[in-house]
């Protein structure tokens, strides 16, 4: 049973290019399936979450992260009476625009693209699903529904104008109403992203030995989680103990969002998805107390994980990959693969060329970027990054 403010497939604003509807899948299910089958989605398996792709088989990648986000999003969405297929589609697509090397790669590409409009991974995701995926006979992109595109563009809230160029370009073709909030389904996807990385970055940091279980047990929320495990399972094996505690931490985050969001929605009493979009605030959120605790945990992760010396050293190396490849392709666009040459030939000016180069680099996986750097520049980047991993 859907809530009155849920996004219903029968009420979708449709696709830019009209299509015959499926006899057995809703429009949002088709969106989800098209995202899963997209080339950009497959490439996420070799793109960084925090650690470089080849640093270890157990660390999260953008692909495993996106799957975890979708799992959380479906749970929260169902509990709130929302459309789980739309929620899942937005969750699976939310990181499609990330370049290689995670936020490090994005920072480098944004610096290089500053004279040409900058680079933003959320806007790049829109560019991918509306233009760069080129598999269909009748259109570029995946021809997703308006609701899915809106969710990808605005899941973090209204977009200040002027928006990043990739988003402005598409918004001129199909108005995504950037000044309003997104659907509740998209808001669930955004909070599920927060839940997933807050949980799994603690897992990965422990596995990388950047901090200890004892340090983790001193943090807000986690202190109670470890205490509960110790009461219930005295003398539990070290690895099982921390897994049980982190499992409980995960549950606390999910339950908090569901509880607070139910209360917020009951107080606001929206009667349609339009009411959600024009509410003037996010309807899906953490409670203030838990949000304060999460800020303490994120500060801990920032200093002990994201800015750990070996992570910073690796950031420095991979930043140079992006900084070297961009000017190389700008000066020698013939080095781009042949399927990109038609775009290059049609580039009207330097800005257009720069955006093509940014599209190509942003689509690279960590591994391919490093290997391309070595092939074109004769560097020993593969050996250097592996040496850092070993260090």
N, C-alpha and C positions, 0 to 999 in steps of 0.2 A: 504494500500500500504506500503510494507516494504522498509526501507532504504537499500542501497546496503551492508551496514555493519551489518545488522541484522542477527541473527542466525535463519536459516530456518530449519524446521524439516526434509525436504527432503535431507538436506546436513549434517545431524547429523552423528557423528562418531559412533553412535550406542551404544549398551550395551555390557558389558563384556560377558554375556551369551545371545547369539542370541535368539530372540523370534519372533513369528509371529506377524505382525503388526495388530493393531486394524482397523476395517473397518470404524469407526466413530470418533476416537480420534487420534490426532497427538501424536508422542512420548513424547513431552513436556507436553501435557495435561495428559497423563498417569502418568508421573513423578509426576506432581502436585497432582493427585488423590491418588497415592500411599503414598505420604507424608501425606496427610490429614488423610488417614486411618491407618497410622502407630501408634503403641502403644506409641512410644516416643512423637508423636505430641499430643495425648490425654493427656498425663501426664503433658504437659506444663500448663494446666489449674490450677494446684496446685503447680506451681513453681514460685518463687519470681521474680518480676521485681526490685523493690526497697524495698517494705515492705513485711514482712513475710506473707505467704498466708492467715493465719487466722486473720490478723490485720484489715481487713475490706473488705466488699463485693464490694466496689466501686473502690478500687485501682487496677491498672493494674497488670496482671500476665504475664508470658511469652507467654501464649496463646493469650490473647487479644493484647499484643504488636505485636506478629507475624502477626495477622490478620490486624492490623493497618499498619504495614510495607508493607504487600502485597497490601493493598488498595492504598497506596501512590505509590508503585512501578508500579502497573498497569497503573495509571494515567500518570506518567512520561514516562514510556516505550511507551505507545500509542502516546504521544505527540512527541516523538523522532523517531517514525517509527520503533520501535524495536519489538521483539517477546514478547508479553505480557504473554504468557503461560510459557515460560522459566523464565522470570523475576519473575513471581508469584511463581513458584516452588522453586527457590533459596531463595526468600524472606520468604516463609513459613518454609523452612528447616534451615534457618541460625542460629537459636538458639536451635536446637534439642539437642546439646551436653552440654547444661548448666546443672550443677548439682543442687541439692537443695540449696536454700538460695542465688541464684544469684552469683554475683562476689565474695561475701564473701565465699560462698561454694567452688568456683573455686580456690580462693587463698589458702584456707585450704587444698584442695585436691592436689594442685600443690606442696605445702610444703611437704606433706606426701609422694608424689610420686617422690620427687626429686632424691632419690637413684635409681629409676626405670625408669627414662626417663621423669618425670614431667607430667603435665596434662594441656591440652589446649582445650577449649570448641569447637573451630572450627574443630580441628582434631578429637575430640570425635564425632562430628556430622558425619564426614566421616565414622568413625568406626561403628556408629549406622546404617547408611543407606547401608553399604556394608557388615556388619557382624552380628550385634547384633539383628536386626529385623529378626526373624526366623519364617516365616509363609509359605513360598513357598516350594513346593515339590522338586524343582530342584536346588535351590541355597539359600545361606544365604544372608541377606540384601534385599534391594528393587530392585536391578538390574536396577538402574537409568541410563539414558543416560550419555555419557561422558560429555556433555555440562553442565548438571545439577551438576554432581560431581565436575567438574572444578569450577563452580560458587560457590558452597559451600566451596570449599577449598581455593579459591583465590579472593573472592569478595572484600577483603580489599587491594588487590594488590599482587605482586609476593611474594612468601614465601621464606624467607632466609633459606639456608641449613646449617647444617642439620635441617630438619623440625621436628616438634614433632613426636614421634615414631608412633603414630596411622596413621599419614599422610604418613610417610616414608614407612610404611608397605604396605599400599594400593598402593602407587605410584610405588612400585616395581612390582606390579601385572599389573597395568594399568597406563601408564605414563600420568599424568595430566599436564605436562609441567609447573611445579611450578615456573620456573624462569621467566615466562611471565605474563603479565596482563591477567585478565579474559575478557570475552565478555562484550560488553556494557550493556547487560541485567543484568549480575551479578554486574557490577558497579552501575547500577541504584538501585539494591536491597541494596547495601551497603549504598548509600546516603539516601535511603528511611528509613533505620534503624536510621540514624542520625536525620532525620526530625521527625520521629515518637516519639523517646524518648525525643528530645529537646522540643517537644510540650507537650506530656502527662506527663512528669515529673513535669512540671509547674502546670498542673491541679492537680496532686496527692499531690504535696507539699502544694498547697493552701487548699485542702480538709483536709490534716493532720494538718493544721494550723502551719506549720513550718515557714511560712513567710506570709506577708499580700499583699493584692491587691495593696495597695499604694506603697509598696516596688517594686513590679513587674512593676508598671507603670513608675518607674524611670530607668529601664534597656533599653539598646539600642534596637531599633526596636519596642519593646513593648510600649515605650513612645508614638511613633507615632500611634500605633494601638489603644491605649486607647484614645488618643486625637481625632482620627477619630470617634470613637464610641460616645464620648461625644458631638461632633459637630452634629452628625446625630441623636442621641437619648438622648437629655438632660434630666437628672433626671431619667435615666433608672435604674430599679431594680439592686441591687448590684450583684446578681448572674448572671443575664442576661448580665450585663455590662462586667464582666470578661470573660464570655463565648464568647461574640462577639469579644472582643479584642484578645483572644487566637485563635479564629477562623481565624481572619485576620493575626495573626502571622504565623499560619500554612500555609495559602495561600502565604504569602511572601516567605517562605522557598521553597515551591514547585515551584513557578513561577521563583525564582532566579535560581534554578538548571536547569529548562527547558531552560531559556533564555541563561544562560552562556554555557550550554552544546551544544545547537544549534550552538552558535558562535564558540565554540572550534571545533566541528565536521566539520563545514563549512570551517574553516581555515585549518584543517588537511586533509580534503577531503579523508577519508578512502574509499576504494572501496570494502572492504571485511571485514569479521570478523577477518581474520588473520591480517589485517592492524591495527585493534583495539588492538589485543593482543601484537603486536610488536611496538606499538606507543612509548613506553618508558615512558609514563605518563598516569595518569588517564584521560579519556575523559569526564567522568561525575563528576562534582564537583560544589561547591559553588563559587560565585564570591569572590575575596579577601576581599572586604569590608564587605560583610555579614559574611564571615568566621571569621573575626576579631570581629564582634559583637557577634557571637555565642560563641566565646571563653570567652567573658566577662560574658555572661549568664551562661555558664557551670561552670565558676569559682564561680559564685553566688550559683548555685545549689550544687556544691561540698561542700561549707562551710555551707550552710543553710539547705541542705537536706541530702546529702549522708554522711555528718559528723555531723549531728545534734545529740545532746546527746542521745536522746531516740533511734535513729537509731543505733548509736555506741554501746549502751548497748545491743540492740538486736543482733547486729553483734557478740558481745563477747559471748553471750549465744549460738548462733547457730554454731559458729566456734567450740565450745567445743563438739557439737554433732558429727561433722565430725571427729574431732581429737580423740574422744573416740571410734567411730564405726570402724574406719580403723584398728587399732591394734587388736581390738577384733576379727574381721573377719580373719585377718592374722594369729592369734594364734589359732582360732577355725573355720576353713573354713566349718566345718560341720553345722555351724549356718546359712550358706547360704541356700536359698530355693533349693529344690531337682532338679529343672530344671538347676541349675548351677553346680551340682556336677560332671557331666561328664567333664565339662571344668576343674574343679579343679583336677580331677583324671588325666587329660592329661597334666596338668601344668608341664613343664620340670624343672622349678627352681623357686626361690623366686620372681624373676622379673615377670615371667609369672603369678604367683599367685597374686602378687600385682596388676597387670593390670586387672585381673578378679575382684578383690575386688573393684578397682576403677570403673570398668564398672557398678558393682552392686550399689555402693553408688551414682554414678553420675546419675543413672536412677531413684533414689528415688525422690518423691515429698517432699516438705517441711513438710507436715503433716505426711507422712509415716516415714520420717527420725526421726522426734521428737518422734513419737509413738514407733518406733523400739528402740530408745535410752532408752525410759522409760521401755519398755518390757524386754530388755536384760540386762540393767544396774540398773534397779530399781530406776531410777531417777525420779524427779518431774518436768522434763523439760516441759511437757505440761502446768502445772500450772505456772511455772516460766515465760514462754514466754507470757502466757495470762496475767499475772500480769504486765509485762512490757508494754503490749499493753494498759492495763487500766491506767498505770501510764503516 
